[in-house]
């Protein structure tokens, strides 16, 4: 049976292992029922997995010592950022989890003319904290060596400024309207450039407005077609992540 894995914070690391308290401790004790002598893996966020064994367990904390360490593979370049116009919030939860599993480097949520929420202020800190917890949980489940990055919710205008400031970075602008080329052609144009990073911009349920299409063009990103069928936002994110990572040989 596969070992359970848990992501641990820096303050939970000791000279010989880990000292776990709080919510994670209660999950390990009450849900997983681990006791003295049981073993599991912890992910300290340094591209390693540590096999640890429970030594001491009280009503408030658990101490486990390291038995062995193994290296976890790092993400290969080009890194992939999915920039997604915020859809209905439960869909973001699903997108976050699946992008972790697929090895996406970062998600950058933004508000746009047709996004479900139109203002950055409408997305609470509680919601972003929930997304961080989902990233941590999906990291534990998948055994990924690092936490996927989550950008602050921003506007499309600010996001495109940041994109243009990024060195050795390419972008893809999939669009539900008429595209100048297909996704395969666009990827073929990017491949010879030996990029370090690729951004893919995904619209929410309402897609992108004509004003935003013009804004993309002003920033050097022309519409790319993903076929005649209109994909849901969560499907588009999953499809893009899978196709891009496969085409660039970083799917594993």
C-alpha positions as CSV (number, residue, x, y, z in Angstrom):
1,X,0.0,0.0,0.0
2,X,1.3,3.5,-0.9
3,X,2.6,5.6,2.0
4,X,0.5,8.6,3.0
5,X,2.3,11.9,2.3
6,X,1.9,15.2,4.1
7,X,3.2,18.7,3.3
8,X,5.0,20.3,6.3
9,X,6.0,23.8,7.0
10,X,9.5,25.0,7.7
11,X,8.7,25.6,11.4
12,X,7.7,21.9,11.8
13,X,11.1,20.7,10.9
14,X,13.6,19.7,13.6
15,X,17.2,18.5,13.6
16,X,16.1,14.8,13.5
17,X,12.6,14.9,11.9
18,X,9.3,16.7,12.3
19,X,7.2,18.1,15.2
20,X,3.6,18.4,14.0
21,X,0.8,20.2,15.8
22,X,-2.5,21.8,14.8
23,X,-4.8,20.8,12.0
24,X,-2.3,18.4,10.4
25,X,-1.7,16.7,13.7
26,X,-5.4,16.1,14.2
27,X,-5.8,14.8,10.7
28,X,-2.9,12.3,11.2
29,X,-4.2,11.2,14.6
30,X,-8.0,11.2,14.1
31,X,-8.4,10.5,10.4
32,X,-5.3,8.4,9.5
33,X,-5.1,6.8,13.0
34,X,-1.3,6.8,13.0
35,X,0.3,5.6,16.3
36,X,3.8,5.2,17.7
37,X,6.0,3.2,15.2
38,X,3.8,4.0,12.1
39,X,5.6,5.5,9.1
40,X,4.6,8.1,6.5
41,X,6.3,10.6,4.2
42,X,6.5,14.3,4.6
43,X,7.2,16.8,1.9
44,X,9.3,19.7,3.2
45,X,9.1,21.7,0.0
46,X,12.8,21.2,-1.0
47,X,12.2,18.6,-3.8
48,X,12.6,15.8,-1.3
49,X,10.3,13.3,0.4
50,X,11.3,12.2,3.9
51,X,10.2,8.8,5.3
52,X,9.5,9.3,9.0
53,X,8.5,7.2,11.9
54,X,6.3,8.3,14.8
55,X,8.3,8.3,18.0
56,X,6.2,10.3,20.4
57,X,2.5,11.2,20.3
58,X,0.6,13.2,22.9
59,X,-2.9,14.8,22.8
60,X,-1.5,17.9,21.2
61,X,1.6,17.0,19.0
62,X,3.4,14.3,17.2
63,X,7.2,13.8,16.9
64,X,8.6,11.7,14.1
65,X,12.2,11.0,13.2
66,X,13.6,10.8,9.7
67,X,14.5,7.3,8.5
68,X,15.4,8.1,4.9
69,X,15.2,10.8,2.2
70,X,14.6,10.6,-1.5
71,X,14.8,13.2,-4.2
72,X,11.7,14.2,-6.1
73,X,11.9,15.3,-9.7
74,X,11.9,19.0,-10.3
75,X,9.6,20.6,-12.9
76,X,11.2,20.7,-16.4
77,X,11.3,23.8,-18.5
78,X,9.5,25.4,-20.1
79,X,7.5,26.2,-17.0
80,X,3.8,26.6,-17.6
81,X,1.6,29.4,-16.2
82,X,-2.1,29.2,-16.6
83,X,-3.6,32.7,-16.5
84,X,-7.3,32.2,-16.0
85,X,-10.1,34.8,-16.0
86,X,-12.0,34.0,-12.8
87,X,-15.0,31.7,-13.5
88,X,-17.6,30.6,-10.9
89,X,-15.5,30.0,-7.8
90,X,-16.1,26.2,-7.4
91,X,-14.6,25.8,-10.9
92,X,-11.4,27.5,-9.7
93,X,-11.1,24.9,-7.0
94,X,-11.2,22.1,-9.6
95,X,-8.8,24.0,-11.9
96,X,-6.3,24.5,-9.0
97,X,-6.3,20.8,-8.1
98,X,-5.9,19.5,-11.6
99,X,-3.1,22.0,-12.5
100,X,-1.1,20.8,-9.5
101,X,-1.4,17.2,-10.6
102,X,-0.4,18.1,-14.2
103,X,2.7,19.9,-13.1
104,X,1.6,23.5,-13.9
105,X,4.2,25.9,-12.5
106,X,1.7,28.7,-11.6
107,X,-1.9,29.8,-11.8
108,X,-2.5,33.6,-12.2
109,X,-6.2,34.4,-11.7
110,X,-7.5,37.7,-13.1
111,X,-10.7,39.6,-13.6
112,X,-11.8,40.7,-17.0
113,X,-14.8,42.2,-18.8
114,X,-16.8,39.0,-18.8
115,X,-15.4,37.2,-15.7
116,X,-17.8,35.9,-13.1
117,X,-16.4,38.4,-10.6
118,X,-15.4,41.8,-12.2
119,X,-13.4,43.3,-9.3
120,X,-10.3,42.1,-7.5
121,X,-11.9,43.2,-4.2
122,X,-14.7,40.7,-4.7
123,X,-12.3,37.8,-4.2
124,X,-11.7,37.5,-0.4
125,X,-8.6,36.4,1.4
126,X,-10.5,33.4,2.7
127,X,-11.0,32.2,-0.9
128,X,-7.3,32.5,-1.8
129,X,-6.5,30.7,1.5
130,X,-8.8,27.9,0.4
131,X,-7.0,27.7,-2.9
132,X,-3.6,27.5,-1.1
133,X,-5.0,24.6,1.0
134,X,-6.2,22.8,-2.2
135,X,-2.7,23.2,-3.7
136,X,-1.2,21.7,-0.5
137,X,-3.6,18.8,-0.5
138,X,-3.1,18.1,-4.2
139,X,0.7,18.2,-3.7
140,X,0.4,15.6,-0.9
141,X,-1.8,13.4,-3.0
142,X,0.3,13.6,-6.2
143,X,3.7,13.5,-4.4
144,X,4.9,16.6,-6.3
145,X,8.1,18.1,-4.9
146,X,7.1,21.7,-4.8
147,X,4.0,23.8,-4.2
148,X,2.4,25.2,-7.4
149,X,2.6,29.0,-7.2
150,X,-0.6,31.0,-7.0
151,X,-0.5,34.6,-8.2
152,X,-2.5,37.4,-6.5
153,X,-5.8,38.1,-8.3
154,X,-5.2,41.0,-10.7
155,X,-6.6,42.7,-13.8
156,X,-5.9,41.6,-17.4
157,X,-4.1,44.9,-18.1
158,X,-1.7,44.4,-15.2
159,X,-1.2,40.7,-16.1
160,X,-0.2,41.6,-19.6
161,X,2.3,44.1,-18.3
162,X,3.9,41.5,-16.2
163,X,3.9,39.0,-19.1
164,X,5.8,41.5,-21.3
165,X,8.4,42.1,-18.5
166,X,9.2,38.3,-18.3
167,X,12.4,37.3,-20.1
168,X,12.5,34.3,-22.4
169,X,8.7,33.8,-22.1
170,X,6.2,32.9,-24.8
171,X,2.4,33.2,-24.7
172,X,-0.7,31.6,-26.1
173,X,-4.1,33.3,-26.4
174,X,-6.7,30.6,-27.1
175,X,-9.9,32.3,-28.3
176,X,-13.4,31.0,-28.9
177,X,-13.8,33.3,-31.9
178,X,-11.8,33.2,-35.1
179,X,-8.1,32.5,-34.6
180,X,-5.2,33.4,-36.9
181,X,-3.9,29.8,-36.4
182,X,-4.6,26.6,-34.7
183,X,-3.1,25.6,-31.3
184,X,-0.8,23.1,-33.0
185,X,0.6,25.7,-35.3
186,X,1.1,28.2,-32.5
187,X,3.0,25.6,-30.4
188,X,5.2,24.7,-33.4
189,X,6.2,28.4,-33.7
190,X,7.2,28.5,-30.0
191,X,9.2,25.3,-29.9
192,X,12.3,26.5,-31.7
193,X,12.7,29.5,-29.4
194,X,13.9,27.3,-26.4
195,X,11.7,29.2,-24.0
196,X,12.0,29.0,-20.2
197,X,8.4,29.8,-19.6
198,X,5.0,29.7,-21.4
199,X,1.9,31.5,-20.4
200,X,-1.6,30.4,-21.6
201,X,-4.4,32.9,-21.1
202,X,-7.9,31.4,-20.6
203,X,-11.2,33.3,-20.5
204,X,-14.0,32.6,-18.1
205,X,-17.6,31.5,-19.0
206,X,-18.2,34.7,-21.0
207,X,-14.9,34.5,-22.9
208,X,-13.0,37.7,-23.9
209,X,-14.5,41.0,-25.0
210,X,-13.5,42.6,-28.4
211,X,-11.7,45.3,-26.4
212,X,-9.6,42.6,-24.7
213,X,-8.9,40.8,-28.0
214,X,-7.5,44.1,-29.2
215,X,-5.5,44.5,-26.0
216,X,-3.9,41.0,-26.5
217,X,-3.0,42.0,-30.0
218,X,-1.3,45.2,-28.7
219,X,0.8,43.0,-26.5
220,X,1.9,40.7,-29.3
221,X,-0.6,37.9,-28.7
222,X,-2.9,36.9,-31.5
223,X,-6.0,34.7,-31.2
224,X,-5.3,30.9,-31.4
225,X,-8.1,28.4,-32.2
226,X,-8.7,25.2,-30.2
227,X,-11.2,23.9,-32.7
228,X,-14.9,24.6,-33.5
229,X,-16.3,23.3,-30.2
230,X,-16.5,25.8,-27.4
231,X,-14.8,24.4,-24.3
232,X,-15.8,25.1,-20.7
233,X,-13.2,27.1,-18.9
234,X,-12.1,24.2,-16.7
235,X,-11.9,21.9,-19.7
236,X,-9.8,24.5,-21.6
237,X,-7.3,24.8,-18.7
238,X,-7.0,21.0,-18.5
239,X,-6.6,20.5,-22.2
240,X,-4.1,23.3,-22.6
241,X,-1.9,22.1,-19.7
242,X,-2.0,18.5,-21.1
243,X,-1.2,19.5,-24.7
244,X,1.5,22.0,-24.0
245,X,3.3,19.8,-21.5
246,X,3.1,16.8,-23.9
247,X,4.3,18.8,-26.9
248,X,7.2,20.2,-25.0
249,X,8.1,16.8,-23.5
250,X,7.5,17.8,-19.9
251,X,4.5,15.6,-19.1
252,X,6.8,13.0,-17.6
